[in-house]
Amino acid sequence: MVKFNSETIANSPSLQIISPCALALKGAAKGMEKPHTDHRPVLAISLKITAVLLFVVMAGMVKEATKEVPVGQAVFFRSLMPIPIILLWLRFRGELRTGLVANNVWGHVWRGLFGSSAMFLTFAGLSLIPLPEATAIGYATPMFTVILAIFLLGERVGIYRLSAVVLGLVGVMIVMAPRLSLDTDAMTTGAGLGAIFTLAAAALRGLVQIHVRKMVATEKTGAIVFYFSLTATCLSLLSLPFGWVWPTPYSLSLLIGAGTIGALAQILVTSSYRHGAASMLAPFDYVSLIFASIIGYVFFSEAPTLNMMIGAILVVSGGVLIIWRERKLGMDRSKDRAATAPKGQ
């Protein structure tokens, strides 16, 4: 049986970029379970890449569905479908009562509000700009997390991570530049607004990760995921008076499929971290750009532009640099703890 834990979900940039169920960053809580139980790198990488592919497929299905249904309706289905899966998982583990205990009620409320807003903006962006561009802009989430950690958590950030943030944000601006140019009709067609929505979603996901860093100290992962899905489902109903439609069988299948595939991808990515270290698997999240480019070209006739490719290279470089630096800092901290630990007999 797949075992969910906070660090597993925390270490997945693909979840941070595409899935609103991302919970925290690496090392967010003390005393959490080890991220993997046995080292099987080939299996771990295979599971991770499959999960990344499924998340991109999910995004493509949402993009296609929002051609007919409003964004709020898509958020409803994406949030609703994981709920029974979470409950079944807790029931199977015998944790249906204890796993849903909320010690920090307001923490769940704020997490739900921030996360739901991020999901809505993500889906709105997907409906207005090409899938590869939305994916590339979404890679800005780790950069915003570093920035917010400085101001909200008082974390000290060195020149390496600051340089990575600047590099990544420059890349994002290059991707977005054609959409914001006054020389094009991007603003009138909604593409400019879509790029802004996607960037705002990335910033909100960074805020969510900072918020959940505190929550995982008192809240179980099952509770965090469940109450987020429940909150997002309820909040999405507020958009009901603004144009929900009766979906065609095709659109309905896309909506149900997106929610189900998203939940399945979550299970696969969690399973991957049982067989491989987070630092090893994290860079494979950027394979999503390849998948997004293929799906965007084949199904939506969205050919990658030069700006998108150049900007994406810079964003990915910044993200990988952050991952590398976090890993090195984690190794240094482990060495320091080992050096200061009392000697055994």
C-alpha positions as CSV (number, residue, x, y, z in Angstrom):
1,M,0.0,0.0,0.0
2,V,1.3,3.4,-0.9
3,K,2.1,5.5,2.2
4,F,1.6,9.3,1.9
5,N,3.8,11.6,4.0
6,S,4.4,15.3,4.1
7,E,8.0,15.2,2.9
8,T,7.0,13.0,-0.1
9,I,4.6,15.6,-1.4
10,A,6.8,18.4,-0.3
11,N,9.6,17.5,-2.6
12,S,7.7,17.4,-5.9
13,P,8.1,20.5,-8.1
14,S,5.6,18.9,-10.5
15,L,3.0,19.0,-7.8
16,Q,3.9,22.6,-7.0
17,I,3.6,23.5,-10.7
18,I,0.5,21.6,-11.7
19,S,-1.1,20.0,-8.8
20,P,-2.7,22.1,-6.1
21,C,-2.3,19.3,-3.6
22,A,1.4,20.1,-3.1
23,L,2.0,20.4,0.7
24,A,5.4,21.7,1.6
25,L,9.0,22.0,0.7
26,K,11.9,19.6,1.5
27,G,12.6,19.4,5.3
28,A,9.4,21.3,6.2
29,A,8.7,19.5,9.4
30,K,10.7,17.8,12.1
31,G,10.3,14.2,13.0
32,M,8.7,13.1,9.7
33,E,9.1,9.7,8.2
34,K,12.1,9.0,6.0
35,P,11.3,9.8,2.3
36,H,12.0,6.3,1.1
37,T,12.1,2.8,2.5
38,D,14.4,1.0,0.0
39,H,16.7,2.3,-2.7
40,R,15.4,1.2,-6.1
41,P,16.4,4.1,-8.4
42,V,15.1,2.7,-11.7
43,L,11.7,2.0,-10.2
44,A,11.6,5.4,-8.4
45,I,12.5,7.3,-11.6
46,S,10.0,5.4,-13.7
47,L,7.2,6.1,-11.2
48,K,8.1,9.8,-11.0
49,I,8.3,10.3,-14.7
50,T,4.9,8.5,-15.2
51,A,3.4,10.7,-12.5
52,V,4.8,13.8,-14.2
53,L,3.3,12.7,-17.5
54,L,-0.1,12.1,-15.8
55,F,-0.1,15.5,-14.3
56,V,0.5,17.1,-17.7
57,V,-2.2,15.0,-19.2
58,M,-4.5,16.2,-16.4
59,A,-3.6,19.8,-17.3
60,G,-4.3,19.1,-21.0
61,M,-7.7,17.7,-20.1
62,V,-8.5,20.7,-18.0
63,K,-7.5,23.0,-20.8
64,E,-9.7,21.1,-23.3
65,A,-12.6,21.0,-20.9
66,T,-12.5,24.8,-20.2
67,K,-13.3,25.4,-23.8
68,E,-16.8,24.5,-22.9
69,V,-17.2,24.7,-19.2
70,P,-16.2,27.7,-16.9
71,V,-13.1,27.5,-14.8
72,G,-14.9,27.3,-11.5
73,Q,-16.7,24.2,-12.7
74,A,-13.4,22.6,-13.7
75,V,-12.0,23.4,-10.2
76,F,-15.1,21.7,-8.7
77,F,-14.4,18.4,-10.4
78,R,-10.7,18.5,-9.9
79,S,-11.2,19.0,-6.2
80,L,-14.1,16.6,-5.8
81,M,-12.6,13.5,-7.4
82,P,-9.7,13.0,-4.9
83,I,-12.0,13.1,-1.8
84,P,-13.3,9.5,-2.1
85,I,-9.8,8.3,-2.9
86,I,-8.4,9.9,0.2
87,L,-11.2,8.5,2.4
88,L,-10.7,5.0,0.9
89,W,-7.0,5.2,1.6
90,L,-7.6,6.3,5.2
91,R,-10.2,3.5,5.7
92,F,-7.8,0.9,4.4
93,R,-5.2,2.0,6.8
94,G,-7.6,2.1,9.7
95,E,-7.1,5.9,10.1
96,L,-10.4,7.2,9.0
97,R,-11.0,8.9,12.4
98,T,-7.6,9.9,13.5
99,G,-6.3,10.8,10.0
100,L,-8.9,13.6,9.7
101,V,-8.4,15.3,13.0
102,A,-7.8,19.0,12.5
103,N,-5.7,20.5,15.3
104,N,-5.3,23.8,13.5
105,V,-8.7,24.6,12.0
106,W,-7.8,28.1,10.8
107,G,-4.6,26.8,9.3
108,H,-6.7,24.5,7.1
109,V,-9.1,27.4,6.3
110,W,-6.2,29.6,5.1
111,R,-4.6,26.7,3.2
112,G,-7.8,26.1,1.5
113,L,-8.3,29.7,0.5
114,F,-4.8,30.2,-0.8
115,G,-4.7,26.8,-2.6
116,S,-8.2,27.2,-4.1
117,S,-7.2,30.6,-5.5
118,A,-4.0,29.1,-6.9
119,M,-6.0,26.3,-8.6
120,F,-8.5,28.7,-10.1
121,L,-5.8,31.0,-11.5
122,T,-3.9,28.0,-12.8
123,F,-6.9,26.7,-14.7
124,A,-7.8,30.2,-15.9
125,G,-4.3,30.5,-17.3
126,L,-4.4,27.1,-19.0
127,S,-7.6,28.2,-20.8
128,L,-5.8,31.3,-22.2
129,I,-2.2,30.4,-23.0
130,P,-0.4,27.4,-24.5
131,L,0.2,24.5,-22.2
132,P,4.0,24.6,-22.6
133,E,4.1,28.3,-21.6
134,A,1.8,27.7,-18.6
135,T,4.1,24.9,-17.5
136,A,7.3,27.0,-17.9
137,I,5.8,30.0,-16.0
138,G,4.6,27.6,-13.3
139,Y,8.3,26.7,-12.6
140,A,8.5,30.1,-10.9
141,T,6.9,28.6,-7.7
142,P,10.2,27.6,-6.1
143,M,11.6,31.1,-6.7
144,F,8.6,32.7,-5.0
145,T,8.9,30.2,-2.1
146,V,12.5,31.3,-1.5
147,I,11.5,35.0,-1.6
148,L,8.6,34.5,0.7
149,A,10.7,32.4,3.1
150,I,12.9,35.4,3.6
151,F,10.1,37.8,4.5
152,L,7.7,35.5,6.2
153,L,10.0,33.0,8.0
154,G,13.1,35.1,8.3
155,E,15.2,32.5,6.6
156,R,18.7,33.4,5.6
157,V,19.4,32.9,1.9
158,G,22.8,32.9,0.4
159,I,24.1,34.1,-2.9
160,Y,23.6,30.8,-4.6
161,R,19.9,30.7,-4.1
162,L,19.4,34.4,-4.6
163,S,21.2,34.0,-8.0
164,A,19.0,31.1,-8.8
165,V,15.9,33.1,-8.0
166,V,17.0,36.0,-10.2
167,L,17.9,33.6,-13.1
168,G,14.6,31.9,-12.8
169,L,12.5,35.1,-12.7
170,V,14.4,36.5,-15.7
171,G,13.5,33.3,-17.6
172,V,9.8,33.8,-16.6
173,M,9.9,37.3,-17.9
174,I,11.3,36.2,-21.2
175,V,8.5,33.6,-21.5
176,M,5.9,36.2,-20.7
177,A,7.3,39.1,-22.7
178,P,5.5,38.4,-26.0
179,R,2.2,38.0,-24.1
180,L,2.6,41.4,-22.4
181,S,3.9,43.3,-25.4
182,L,1.9,46.3,-26.5
183,D,2.8,45.5,-30.1
184,T,0.7,42.4,-30.2
185,D,-3.0,41.6,-29.6
186,A,-2.1,39.4,-26.7
187,M,-4.0,41.5,-24.2
188,T,-7.1,41.7,-26.3
189,T,-7.1,37.9,-27.0
190,G,-6.6,37.2,-23.3
191,A,-3.2,35.7,-23.6
192,G,-1.6,38.5,-21.6
193,L,-4.1,38.0,-18.8
194,G,-3.5,34.2,-18.9
195,A,0.2,34.7,-18.4
196,I,-0.5,37.0,-15.5
197,F,-2.9,34.5,-14.0
198,T,-0.4,31.8,-14.3
199,L,2.4,33.8,-12.6
200,A,0.0,34.8,-9.8
201,A,-0.9,31.2,-9.3
202,A,2.8,30.3,-9.0
203,A,3.2,33.0,-6.4
204,L,0.2,31.8,-4.4
205,R,1.6,28.2,-4.5
206,G,4.8,29.6,-3.0
207,L,2.7,31.1,-0.2
208,V,0.9,27.8,0.3
209,Q,4.2,26.0,0.7
210,I,5.3,28.5,3.3
211,H,2.0,28.2,5.1
212,V,2.1,24.4,5.1
213,R,5.7,24.4,6.4
214,K,4.1,25.4,9.7
215,M,1.0,23.1,9.4
216,V,2.9,19.9,9.0
217,A,4.2,20.3,12.5
218,T,0.7,19.6,14.0
219,E,-1.4,18.3,11.1
220,K,-1.4,14.9,9.4
221,T,-0.9,14.8,5.7
222,G,-4.3,13.0,5.2
223,A,-6.0,15.9,7.0
224,I,-4.2,18.5,5.0
225,V,-5.0,17.0,1.6
226,F,-8.6,16.1,2.6
227,Y,-9.6,19.5,4.0
228,F,-8.0,21.3,1.1
229,S,-10.0,19.2,-1.4
230,L,-13.1,19.7,0.6
231,T,-12.6,23.5,0.9
232,A,-11.7,23.9,-2.8
233,T,-14.8,21.9,-3.7
234,C,-17.0,24.1,-1.6
235,L,-15.4,27.3,-2.7
236,S,-15.8,26.4,-6.4
237,L,-19.5,26.3,-5.8
238,L,-19.5,30.0,-5.3
239,S,-18.9,30.3,-9.1
240,L,-22.1,28.5,-9.8
241,P,-24.2,31.7,-10.4
242,F,-21.6,32.9,-12.9
243,G,-22.3,30.5,-15.8
244,W,-22.0,26.8,-15.0
245,V,-23.2,24.7,-17.9
246,W,-24.5,21.3,-18.3
247,P,-21.4,19.6,-19.8
248,T,-21.6,17.3,-22.8
249,P,-20.5,13.7,-22.3
250,Y,-17.2,14.6,-23.8
251,S,-16.5,17.5,-21.4
252,L,-17.9,15.5,-18.4
253,S,-15.5,12.7,-19.2
254,L,-12.6,15.1,-19.4
255,L,-13.5,16.7,-16.0
256,I,-13.9,13.4,-14.2
257,G,-10.8,12.0,-15.9
258,A,-8.7,15.1,-14.9
259,G,-9.7,14.6,-11.2
260,T,-9.1,10.9,-11.3
261,I,-5.8,11.1,-13.1
262,G,-4.6,13.8,-10.8
263,A,-5.3,11.6,-7.8
264,L,-3.6,8.6,-9.5
265,A,-0.5,10.7,-10.3
266,Q,-0.4,11.8,-6.6
267,I,-0.2,8.1,-5.6
268,L,2.5,7.4,-8.1
269,V,4.7,10.3,-7.1
270,T,4.3,9.3,-3.5
271,S,5.3,5.8,-4.3
272,S,8.3,7.0,-6.2
273,Y,9.6,8.6,-3.0
274,R,9.4,5.3,-1.2
275,H,12.1,3.9,-3.5
276,G,14.3,7.0,-4.1
277,A,15.6,10.1,-2.4
278,A,13.9,13.3,-3.0
279,S,17.1,15.1,-4.1
280,M,17.6,12.4,-6.8
281,L,14.0,12.6,-8.1
282,A,13.3,16.3,-8.0
283,P,15.0,17.3,-11.3
284,F,12.8,14.8,-13.2
285,D,9.9,17.1,-12.6
286,Y,11.2,19.3,-15.3
287,V,10.5,16.6,-17.8
288,S,7.0,18.0,-17.7
289,L,8.0,20.7,-20.1
290,I,8.9,18.0,-22.7
291,F,5.5,16.3,-22.2
292,A,3.7,19.6,-22.2
293,S,5.4,20.6,-25.5
294,I,4.4,17.3,-27.1
295,I,0.8,17.4,-25.9
296,G,0.5,21.1,-26.7
297,Y,1.7,20.5,-30.3
298,V,-0.2,17.3,-31.0
299,F,-3.6,18.2,-29.4
300,F,-3.7,22.0,-29.4
301,S,-1.4,22.9,-32.3
302,E,0.8,24.9,-29.9
303,A,4.3,25.1,-31.3
304,P,7.0,26.2,-28.8
305,T,8.3,29.6,-29.5
306,L,11.9,30.8,-29.2
307,N,11.1,33.0,-26.3
308,M,9.5,30.1,-24.5
309,M,12.4,27.8,-25.0
310,I,15.0,30.4,-23.9
311,G,13.0,31.4,-20.9
312,A,12.3,27.8,-20.0
313,I,16.0,26.9,-20.0
314,L,16.7,29.8,-17.6
315,V,13.8,28.9,-15.3
316,V,14.7,25.2,-15.2
317,S,18.4,26.2,-14.6
318,G,17.3,28.3,-11.7
319,G,15.1,25.6,-10.3
320,V,17.9,22.9,-10.6
321,L,20.3,25.3,-8.9
322,I,17.9,25.7,-6.0
323,I,17.5,22.0,-5.7
324,W,21.3,21.4,-5.8
325,R,21.9,24.1,-3.2
326,E,19.1,22.8,-0.9
327,R,20.6,19.3,-1.2
328,K,24.1,20.5,-0.3
329,L,22.8,22.5,2.6
330,G,21.0,19.5,3.8
331,M,24.1,17.4,3.6
332,D,26.1,20.0,5.4
333,R,23.5,20.2,8.2
334,S,23.6,16.4,8.5
335,K,27.4,16.4,8.8
336,D,27.2,19.1,11.5
337,R,24.6,17.1,13.5
338,A,26.8,14.0,13.2
339,A,29.9,15.9,14.3
340,T,28.2,17.3,17.4
341,A,26.3,14.2,18.3
342,P,27.5,12.3,21.5
343,K,29.7,9.4,20.7
344,G,28.2,6.0,21.2
345,Q,29.9,3.3,23.3
